[in-house]
Amino acid sequence: MAATPAWVWPVLVLGAAIMVAWAWFIVGFLSEPSAVGRSRIVLLTSIVYSIGAAFVGVLGAAGLARKKRWGRTLAGIASAAMASRADRHLVESQLFETLSYFDASLSR
């Protein structure tokens, strides 16, 4: 098995910090009057996903720093989750728009 480069675990910690900051940012939208029903579910899902990716990233980084085999597995999972999270914000914005239009059409 090839050695994992030394720069990987600090990058995972940085990615985890960004995920927590993103989750904190999204928490601010929960107090909005429009954050009800489906929109609230999307917000909560985004928060949980981001915090979960950050948690697995920190565990993976700790494992890599200690040169544990499980650290590579968790680092791979966390990096995939963080990368897909970066693409997911585009999907969420489209989902918000669709749900807002749908909710508005129901309230007429």
ZAMARGU-4260 file (C-alpha; in steps of 0.2 Angstrom, whole numbers, plus 5000, padded with zeros to 4 digits):
<rodrens>
0) 5000/5000/5000 | 5007/5017/4995 | 5009/5030/5009 | 4997/5044/5010 | 5005/5061/5007
5) 5008/5071/5023 | 4997/5086/5016 | 4981/5076/5015 | 4976/5076/5034 | 4978/5096/5036
10) 4968/5098/5020 | 4954/5087/5027 | 4954/5097/5043 | 4952/5113/5033 | 4938/5105/5023
15) 4930/5100/5039 | 4931/5118/5045 | 4923/5124/5029 | 4909/5111/5031 | 4905/5117/5049
20) 4905/5135/5043 | 4893/5131/5029 | 4882/5122/5041 | 4882/5137/5053 | 4878/5148/5038
25) 4863/5137/5034 | 4857/5137/5052 | 4854/5156/5050 | 4840/5152/5037 | 4830/5141/5049
30) 4823/5157/5057 | 4817/5164/5041 | 4798/5164/5039 | 4799/5154/5023 | 4808/5140/5031
35) 4793/5129/5034 | 4788/5112/5027 | 4799/5106/5013 | 4811/5120/5013 | 4815/5117/5031
40) 4818/5099/5027 | 4830/5104/5014 | 4839/5115/5026 | 4840/5102/5040 | 4847/5089/5027
45) 4860/5101/5022 | 4865/5105/5039 | 4866/5087/5045 | 4875/5082/5029 | 4888/5095/5031
50) 4891/5092/5049 | 4892/5073/5046 | 4905/5076/5032 | 4915/5087/5044 | 4915/5074/5058
55) 4921/5060/5047 | 4934/5071/5040 | 4941/5075/5057 | 4941/5057/5061 | 4950/5053/5045
60) 4963/5066/5047 | 4966/5060/5065 | 4968/5042/5058 | 4980/5048/5044 | 4990/5059/5056
65) 4993/5043/5067 | 4996/5032/5052 | 4981/5021/5055 | 4974/5010/5041 | 4956/5016/5045
70) 4961/5034/5043 | 4963/5031/5024 | 4946/5024/5023 | 4937/5038/5033 | 4948/5051/5023
75) 4941/5044/5007 | 4923/5044/5013 | 4925/5062/5019 | 4933/5068/5004 | 4920/5061/4993
80) 4906/5068/5004 | 4915/5085/5004 | 4917/5085/4985 | 4899/5081/4982 | 4893/5094/4995
85) 4902/5107/4984 | 4891/5102/4969 | 4875/5100/4980 | 4872/5118/4983 | 4868/5120/4965
90) 4855/5107/4966 | 4848/5114/4982 | 4845/5131/4975 | 4835/5123/4960 | 4825/5113/4973
95) 4822/5128/4983 | 4815/5137/4968 | 4804/5123/4963 | 4797/5120/4980 | 4794/5139/4982
100) 4785/5139/4965 | 4775/5124/4970 | 4770/5130/4987 | 4765/5147/4980 | 4754/5138/4967
105) 4745/5128/4981 | 4742/5144/4992 | 4732/5153/4978
</rodrens>
